[in-house]
Amino acid sequence: MAQVVILIPAYHPAAQLPEWAAALASDARVAQVVVVDDGSGAACQETFNSIGAIPGVRLLRHEVNRGKGAALKTGMAAIAAEFPGAAGVVTADADGQHTLADILRVAGALLETPERLVLGAREFAAGIPARSLFGNRITRFVLGLITGQRLQDTQTGLRGIPARLLPALLRLEASGYDFELDMLIAAGRRGVPIREIPIRTVYEPGNRTSHFNPLLDSMRIYFVFLRFSAVSMLTAVIDNLVFACLFLLGFGMAASQAGARVTAGSFQYFANKRRTFQADVRNRTAMPKYWFTVLATGSASYAIIHALHHGFGVAVLPAKLLAETVLFFVSFVVLRDWVYHVRREPPARPPASIPPGSS
């Protein structure tokens, strides 16, 4: 029977964590529970000593606090090495905000659809703390723009991660809460479908055990979005500078546009492939699509500039900036869904048997 491994990153965890870990380890669908002490310090040693003594539970330690993403990667690396036959990893938070029943439901869903990334999606209704609502809707919108995936809960810590996604996640640079957002982006770029199942989230008064800082950690998450915008912005700067230089040196509009596109486009192709879309696509496949897109958008840009300049009397450089702004979102979607699109892998064969009540 296929099994999953439960991974719990813990920094100053709830006192009930040993009890929860023992209950999870006793379930037949769970091969092992891995708890990572992310530098909690002496105050939590009794809790972690209890965890380390539980059969079926493995304790890993960071000497200092390195961040949730780093703790998740430490656990994933150990699990990938020791349980290569597992269907995947189910991550859960150590603060009691996920019920045992929901953790096991996500585990069952991962066993049922081992080719999918399963998210335990919270329902943001009345009574949910403001710090947990902070930025969720904005994050959903921007993530949908970046990946083309519409998700209800982008910040949930309860996730069923398919085994085939682990190598890509271990290569991610993020080490804090932004790691979980990068995970969604990595899944989208690699054609891993995402499944959401509703869960009930338990909050204590004031949400005291949560270590998510609504200001600092949300800013860290949104810095990920800045990374996606940075390549496009720098490309635009290169494009406009080259265009302006060539045009002011006496080259015609068409020649200036072509020179700017070739220079900026070469930079943009490799920067987007490696940093923005993290795409595992071959250059011989993606590059012709990319340059076709550059040619198409360049032609459209030239047409818009020409129409604005000769038809409406707009100066060339302002017309250029306006044209590029209009075409920005169009080109982004084309790059995302065509040039750097990763073909979905064939679905993995589901386990031979699934325990009753696993979905």
N, C-alpha and C positions, 0 to 999 in steps of 0.2 A: 504494500500500500504506500502510495506517495505521501510524503510528509513535508511540512514547512518548518523553518526555524524562526522563533520569535526573537526579535532584537529590541532591547530597551536601553536607550541612552539615558544615563541618570546623573543629574547634578543636584545635590541636596534633595533627594527624592522624598516622597511621602513615606511615613513610617510603616505603612501597610504593604510596601513593595515586596518584602519577602513572602508574605501570604499570597499576593497576586502571582508572583513568579512560580511558587509551588503549585498553585492551581492550574496555571497554564501548562507547566511541564508534565502534569499528570494526564493531559488530553492525548488521545491516541493519534491525533493528526499532527502533533508537535514532536519533532525529533529532538529538539533541545531549546532551552531558553538561554539567550546570551544577554547578560547585563554588563554595560560598560560604565564604570565609575569614572566620570569625567572630572577628576580632580576635586572631589567633594570635600576632602580634608578630614581632619581627626573627628570632627563633630558627628560624622556619619559612619564612622568605622564599625560601630556595633551593628548597624543596619546591613552594611555590606558583608560583614563577617557571617551574619545569619544567611544571607543570600548565597555565599560561597559554599555553605554546608548543605544546601538543598540538592537532592539527587535530581539529575536531569537539567541542572542549571549551571552555567559556566560564567564566572566572573572575570572580566578584563578590567584593567585599570590604566588611567592616565595619571601621572604624578601631579600634573597641573591641569587646570581647566583649559581645554583647547577648543571648545565650541561644539555645538550639537552635530554639525556636519562632520567634524573630525571624529567624534565618538561613533557616529553611524558608519563611517568608512572603516574604522578600526574593527568594528563588529562584522561588517560585510566581508572584509578581507579574511578574517578567521573562518567565517561560515563558508565562503567560497572554497577555501582550502580543505576544510574538514568534512563538508557535506556537499560534494559535487553532484550528488544525485537528488538533492532536495528540489522540490518544485519552485522554491523561492524563499524570500525573507518577508516576514511581517513585522513592521516597526510599530511600536507603541510608546507613548509617553509615560514617564515615571511619576506623574503627579496625580494619577487617579482620574483623569478626565475621560478615559476610555473604559467602558465597562468590560468585564471579562467576556460577557456574552458577545459583545460587538467585536472584540479582538478575534474571537474564535469564528465569528461570522465572516470576517475578512479573510481569515485563514482558509475557511471552507470555500469562499469565492475564488481565491487564488488557486486552490486545488481543482476547482471546477473549470476555470479558464486560465491555465498557466501561461498563456501567451499574452495576457493582459496585465497592465498595471492597475491594481484595485485600490480605490480611494474610499476610506470611510468618510462620507460627506456629512458634515453637521448641518442642521437646519437652523438658520439664523433668524430665530423668532424672538418675540418679546422675552425679556429676562436674561438674555445673553449679555455678559459683561461688555462694556464699551471697548475695552482693550482687545477683546477677541473679535469685535466687529471692525476694528480700525483697519482701514485700507483694503478689506477683503473685496469689496465691490470694484474698487479701482484696479486691484490686482487681477481680478477676473477679466475685466475689460482689456487691460493691456496684454495679459497672457494670451487671451483669445486672438488679439491682433498679431502677436508674435508667432504663435504656434498653430493658429487655426482651430484650436480646441476650446469649446465652451464648457467650463467646469463650474460646479456650484461652490466648491470649497477648495481653494488653492493652497491653503496653509495648514491643512489637517496633518497631524503627525501619525495617524493610523493608516498605514499603507501596506498593501500586499505587492511586493516587488518580484517580478518573474526572474528566474535565475539568469536568463539570457541578457538581462539588462545590467547585471552587477558589474561586469568588466568596464562598461562605459561609465558607470557611476564612480568607480574607484579612480578613474582618471580625471574627474572633475576637481577643480582647484578650490572651490568654496569650502569653508570649514565651519561656518556659522549657520544661522537659520536660512541663509540664502541657498544652502545646499539643497534644501527641499524644493525650492523653486527651480533651481537648475535641473533637478531630477525630472520635473515635468517637461522642461524644455528638451532635455536629452531624450526622453521617451518620444516626444513629438517628432524630433529630428530623425529618429531611428525607426519610425513607423510602428512603434509599440502602441497598440490601442489602449485607451483608458476606460475603465469601468468604475462608476460610482455607485456605492450602496449607502443608503441612509443609516446613520448611527445616532445614538443618544449620547450627548456629552454632559458629563456631570461637573458642575462648578461649585466650589465651596465659597462661602462669603468672602468677597474681595478678590477671589481667584489668587490667593496668596502663594500657592505652590508653583504657579507658572513663572518661568524665568524669561518669558518673552517680554522685552521692554518695548512698549508700544511706540516709542519715538525712535530709539537707537536701532532696534532690530528691524523695524519697518523701513528705516532709511537704508539699512544694509540690503534688504530685499530689493528696494527700488534702485539701488546702485547697479543691480543686475540689469535692469531695464536701460540704465544709462549706457551700459556696455553695448547693448544692442543698437542704441542710437548713435554711439560714438563713431562707428565705422562709417555710417551714412553721412554723418556730419563732417567727418574728416575728408571723405570722398568729395563731398560738395565743396569744401574749402579748396581742395586741390584742383577740382574741376573749374571752379570760378576763377582762381588765381591764374591758372594756365590760360584759360580763355581770355581773361583781361589782358594778360601780358602779350599774348599773340595778337589780339585785336589792336592794342595800343601800339604795337610794333609795326602795324600796317597790313597785317594779314586780313583777308576778307572774313566775313562772318562764318562761312561754311568751313574754311580752313581752320579758323580758331576753334570752332565747335568740334571738329574732328580731332585736332591735337589735344584738346582738353579731355575728350572722351577716352582716347587711347591711354593717356597718362593716368587719369583718375580711375578708369575702368580696370586697368591691370592691378592697381592697388586694391580696389574694392573686391575683385574676384577672390583673391587669396585671403584677404582679411575676413571676408564674410564666411568663406568656407571653413577657416580654422577657428575663428573666434565667435562669430555671430551665430551661424547655423550649426556649427560643430558637425558638419555633414560628412559621412563616410561615403562619398561619391567619387568616382574616377574622373580625373580631369578630361579624359578623352570623351566622356559622356556629357559632363556638366559644362565644360568650357565652350563648346559650340553653342549650346543653349544660352549661355551667359552672353556671348558676343552678339548673338541674334537679338537678345533682349536689349543690349546696349545700342545696337543699330536701330532697333525699333523705337526705343525711347529717345534716342538722339535725333532721329528724324522727326518724331512728334514734337520734341523740344524746339527744333529749328523751325518747324512750321508755326508753332505758337509764337515764337519770338518774331518771326517774319510778319505774322498777322498783326501782332501788337504794335510792332515798330512802324510798318508801312500803312496799316489800316487805321490805327488809332493814335499814332504819333508818340508812342511810349519810347523812351530812350532804350538803347540796346541792352545795357547792363541791368536796369530794373526789369525789363521784359524777360531777360534770362533768369533772374531770381524767381520771378513769378511763375515762369514755365516749369522750373525745377520743383517748385513747391507743389504745383498741381500734379506732377508726375511722380512725386516721391512715394505716395501710398500705392499707386498702381504698380510701380516697379518692385516695391517691397513684397507685395503679394505674389507677383510673378516669380521673383527669386525664391520665395518661401515654398511655393506650391509646385513649381516646375523645374527651375534650375537646380536647386539643392534638395529636391524631394527625394527621400529614400523610399525605395519600393518596399512595401510591407513583406515581411517574411511569412512563409506559409504557417498557419496556426499550428502550435504544438499539439501533439496527440494528448487528449485528456487522460488522467489516471484511469486505470482499469476499474477501480471502484472508489466511490466517494461515500464517506460515512454519512449516515442519516443526519439531517438537520444541519448540513454544512453550508447551505446557501442562505 
